[in-house]
Amino acid sequence: MSDLKFENVTAVAKGSIYFGGKVVSHTIIFQDGSKKTLGMIYPGEFKFNTGVAEKMEITAGISLVKVAGDAEWREYPADTYFTVPGNSYFEIAVKDGIAEYVCSYE
């Protein structure tokens, strides 16, 4: 998973910046109109709400994640993923370094 490449896409140069720059993502748009975001998460703990179901692929670093309804945090190192239902939320934490991700909207 860590060598994901996307061809024939449009990249949106303007990034989405959250939590004072501790989470930054850029959108790519595929020829069929579907979208993914590629991003980086700096150390900290953050909560995100979802409108639609999401698949978060961790491509570098280590993230701790707690999806709505989970009692405990789970570790997701590079080359793993987690899913989040639509109209829900997840909490994500990075203790050291930077975590990188690809988010797919399902």
C-alpha positions in Angstrom: 0.0 0.0 0.0 2.8 2.5 0.8 3.7 2.8 -2.9 0.2 3.8 -4.1 0.2 5.8 -7.3 -2.7 7.4 -9.0 -2.7 8.2 -12.8 -5.0 10.3 -14.9 -6.2 12.4 -12.0 -6.7 16.1 -11.4 -4.9 17.4 -8.3 -6.5 20.3 -6.4 -3.6 22.6 -5.4 -5.4 24.3 -2.5 -5.1 22.1 0.5 -7.5 21.6 3.4 -5.8 22.7 6.6 -7.2 21.5 10.0 -6.2 22.1 13.6 -3.8 24.9 13.0 -1.8 23.0 10.3 -1.4 19.8 12.2 -3.5 17.9 9.6 -3.2 18.9 5.9 -4.9 17.1 2.9 -5.1 17.6 -0.8 -7.9 16.3 -3.0 -7.4 14.3 -6.2 -10.3 13.8 -8.6 -10.5 10.8 -10.9 -11.9 10.8 -14.4 -15.2 9.2 -13.2 -15.6 12.2 -10.7 -14.8 10.2 -7.6 -12.4 11.8 -5.1 -9.7 10.8 -2.6 -7.7 12.9 -0.3 -4.0 12.5 0.4 -2.7 13.9 3.7 -0.3 14.2 6.5 -1.0 14.2 10.3 1.5 15.7 12.7 1.7 14.8 16.4 -1.5 15.4 18.3 -5.0 14.0 18.8 -7.8 15.0 16.5 -11.5 14.3 15.9 -13.2 14.2 12.5 -16.9 13.8 11.6 -17.9 11.9 8.5 -20.7 12.6 6.1 -20.2 9.5 4.0 -18.3 6.2 4.8 -14.6 6.5 4.6 -11.6 4.2 4.2 -8.4 5.6 5.7 -5.3 3.9 4.4 -2.2 4.7 6.5 0.7 4.9 4.1 3.5 6.0 6.5 3.9 6.4 10.2 1.7 5.0 13.0 -1.7 6.2 14.0 -3.9 5.4 16.9 -7.6 5.4 16.1 -10.9 5.2 17.9 -14.0 4.9 15.7 -17.3 6.0 17.1 -18.5 3.2 19.4 -15.1 1.7 20.0 -14.1 1.5 23.6 -10.3 1.4 23.0 -7.7 2.9 20.7 -6.3 0.7 18.0 -2.9 1.0 16.4 -2.6 1.4 12.6 0.9 1.3 11.2 1.8 1.9 7.6 0.2 -0.4 5.1 -3.0 -0.9 7.1 -6.4 0.8 7.0 -9.5 1.4 8.9 -13.1 2.2 7.9 -15.6 4.7 9.4 -19.3 4.6 8.8 -21.1 7.6 7.2 -22.6 10.2 9.6 -20.2 9.2 12.3 -16.8 10.2 13.6 -13.4 9.0 14.4 -10.5 10.1 16.6 -7.0 9.8 15.4 -3.7 10.4 17.3 -0.1 10.5 16.2 2.4 10.3 19.0 5.7 10.7 17.1 6.7 11.7 13.6 4.2 12.2 10.8 1.5 9.8 9.6 0.5 9.9 6.0 -2.8 8.7 4.6 -5.1 8.2 1.6 -8.8 8.6 2.3 -11.4 7.1 0.0 -15.0 8.1 0.2 -17.4 5.2 -0.2 
